[in-house]
Amino acid sequence: MEQGADKRLEGTYLALLAEHGRIAAAVARLYTPSGEDAADLEQEIRLQWWRSLPGFAGRSKASTWMYQVALHTALTFLRRRKRRPRPDPLEQPGNIADPAHSPGDDGQRRRLALHGALARLEPGERALAYLMLEGCGADEVAEVAGISANAAGVRLHRVRARLKAMLTGEEER
């Protein structure tokens, strides 16, 4: 690649990071709540964005493409971690704060409850829940997940219902 093209690619990458870079941190925290693993995953997501940027043709919104790369990278990261298991603090019941006994305001308790419920979802469900919480509609979720809009709508409905059941205490822990 020539130097001018490298500069344009770098400029595009930096502009995308400035506008949507928070996606990497959010996805990393969603899938790896421990500090070191989250930092590693966030760095891996940013690296994968850079590596795959030349192949981004602009057929979808940039944020959709970035979600897709970030979620795929996170799921790959989890598969690799399962091969060499490391303790996951969210998988140990004592490490999930009980919102009913948490200090702070109601907003903090709700955030802790939501975080605990998200941690109990399967990785694929967690991805859909994250996209839903980010305000993505069924069409964008379908594009990110590589499924039809109808399938995305059904899966989003199920995830929403499961989260509601967990948060209202209707689903056993």
Secondary structure, 3 states (H helix, E strand, C coil): CCHHHHHHHHHHHHHHHHHHCHHHHHHHHHHCCCHHHHHHHHHHHHHHHHHHHHHCCCCCCHHHHHHHHHHHHHHHHHHHHHHCCCCCHHHCHHHCCCHHHCCCCHHHHHHHHHHHHHHHCCHHHHHHHHHHHCCCCHHHHHHHHCCCHHHHHHHHHHHHHHHHHHHHCCCCC
